[in-house]
């Protein structure tokens, strides 16, 4: 297998793009790096890429998120279709706005397809069934929510058999929630979170039982200050 190192970066960059400048200097200028589908199984030391802002590592064999402490400037990180089972080691990515990731998560044992904007760490798209699929790992999930509560603004949890959203009420910066094709059915439960989400601008609940209730849209709009 292949380890992500500066040598691999060098091989992926055409000499035409590098011009004649010293390689170390060139690495420090790189802002976008595409290393998708390179059979990479581990993230090594690429700390010379200090100005990296967008990193594509999808379609590899990476099993652990590591060695990204240097990457405080990264805004977009693409890790989908790897072998990652635990979302970790992202706390130093202070400028991360989007993390895209699809895998099986150690927190809940279900598929996570993450699409986040303006968050400290990862976006959870397939968060799992919030009430039934934690399998004894609820504390881990609650810790994750605590970590994201001030930063996460876009969340897609569609098609997860979710029947309540109460645990997501802590996401105080949430502006867009897509929860299509779940099992949400109680307006009172929804009213609780709508009162908490003071920045919510867009909500998509298509395909939920709640959509069959009379005037459900009107009730949602009345309950929310921002929709």
Residue pairs with C-beta under 8 A, 6 or more apart in sequence:
1 39
1 40
1 41
1 42
1 61
2 8
2 38
2 39
2 40
2 41
3 40
3 41
3 42
3 43
3 44
4 35
4 40
4 42
4 43
4 44
4 46
4 57
5 44
5 45
5 46
6 27
6 45
6 46
6 48
6 49
8 35
8 38
8 40
9 27
9 30
9 33
9 35
9 46
9 49
10 23
12 33
12 34
12 35
12 38
13 26
18 26
19 26
24 48
27 46
27 48
27 49
28 48
28 49
28 50
28 51
29 51
30 49
30 51
30 52
31 51
31 52
31 53
31 54
32 52
32 53
32 54
33 49
33 52
33 54
33 55
33 56
34 56
35 55
35 56
35 57
35 60
36 56
36 57
36 58
36 59
36 60
36 78
37 58
37 59
37 60
38 60
39 60
39 61
40 57
40 60
40 61
40 62
41 60
41 61
41 62
41 63
41 83
42 62
42 63
42 64
42 66
43 57
43 62
43 64
43 65
43 66
43 67
43 68
44 67
45 67
46 52
46 67
46 70
47 67
47 70
49 70
49 71
50 70
50 73
51 73
52 71
52 73
52 74
53 73
53 74
53 75
53 76
54 74
54 75
54 76
54 77
55 71
55 74
55 76
55 77
55 78
56 78
57 77
57 78
57 79
57 82
58 78
58 79
58 80
58 81
58 82
58 100
59 80
59 81
59 82
60 81
60 82
61 82
61 83
62 79
62 82
62 83
62 84
63 82
63 83
63 84
63 85
64 84
64 86
64 88
64 89
65 79
65 84
65 86
65 87
65 88
65 89
65 90
66 89
68 74
68 89
68 90
68 92
68 93
69 89
69 92
70 92
71 92
71 93
72 92
72 93
72 94
72 95
73 95
74 93
74 95
74 96
75 95
75 96
75 97
75 98
76 96
76 97
76 98
76 99
77 93
77 96
77 98
77 99
77 100
78 99
78 100
78 101
79 99
79 100
79 101
79 103
80 100
80 101
80 102
80 103
80 113
80 114
81 102
81 103
82 101
82 103
83 103
84 101
84 103
85 103
85 104
85 105
85 106
86 105
86 106
86 107
87 101
87 105
87 106
87 107
87 112
87 114
87 121
87 122
87 144
90 96
90 99
90 120
90 121
90 122
91 120
91 121
91 147
93 120
93 121
94 120
96 119
96 120
96 121
97 116
97 117
97 118
97 119
98 115
98 116
98 117
98 123
99 114
99 116
99 119
99 121
99 122
99 123
100 114
100 115
100 123
101 112
101 113
101 114
101 122
101 123
102 111
102 112
102 113
102 114
102 125
102 126
103 111
103 112
104 110
104 111
104 112
105 111
105 112
105 128
106 137
106 140
107 137
107 140
107 141
107 144
108 127
108 128
108 133
108 134
108 135
108 137
108 140
108 141
109 128
109 133
109 135
109 137
110 126
110 128
110 129
110 133
110 160
111 126
112 122
112 124
112 125
112 126
112 127
112 128
113 125
113 126
113 156
114 122
114 123
114 124
114 125
115 123
115 125
115 154
115 156
116 122
116 123
116 124
116 148
116 152
116 153
116 154
116 155
117 123
117 153
117 154
118 151
118 152
118 153
118 154
118 173
119 148
119 151
119 152
119 153
120 147
120 148
120 150
120 151
120 152
121 147
121 148
121 151
122 148
123 152
123 154
123 155
123 156
124 144
124 155
124 157
125 155
125 156
125 157
125 158
126 156
126 157
126 158
126 159
126 160
127 155
127 157
127 160
127 162
128 134
128 160
128 162
129 160
129 161
129 162
129 163
130 162
130 163
130 164
130 165
130 166
130 167
130 168
131 162
131 163
131 164
132 161
133 160
133 161
134 141
141 167
142 167
145 167
145 168
145 170
145 171
146 170
148 171
149 170
149 171
149 172
149 173
150 172
150 173
151 173
152 171
152 173
152 174
153 173
153 174
153 175
153 176
153 199
154 174
154 175
154 176
155 168
155 171
155 174
155 176
155 177
155 178
156 178
157 177
157 178
157 179
157 182
158 178
158 179
158 180
158 181
158 182
159 180
159 181
159 182
160 182
161 182
161 183
162 179
162 182
162 183
162 184
163 182
163 183
163 184
163 185
164 184
164 186
164 189
165 177
165 179
165 184
165 189
165 190
165 193
166 189
166 192
166 193
168 174
168 177
168 193
169 192
169 193
169 196
169 197
170 196
171 197
172 196
172 197
172 198
172 199
173 199
174 197
174 199
174 200
175 199
175 200
175 201
175 202
176 200
176 201
176 202
176 203
177 197
177 200
177 202
177 203
177 204
178 204
179 203
179 204
179 205
179 208
180 204
180 205
180 206
180 207
180 208
181 206
181 207
181 208
182 205
182 207
182 208
183 208
183 209
184 190
184 205
184 208
184 209
184 210
185 208
185 209
185 210
185 213
186 210
187 210
187 213
187 216
187 219
190 210
190 220
190 223
191 219
191 223
194 200
194 220
194 223
194 224
194 227
195 223
197 224
197 226
198 225
198 226
199 226
200 224
200 226
200 227
201 226
201 227
202 227
203 220
203 224
203 227
205 211
205 220
210 216
213 219
220 227
221 227
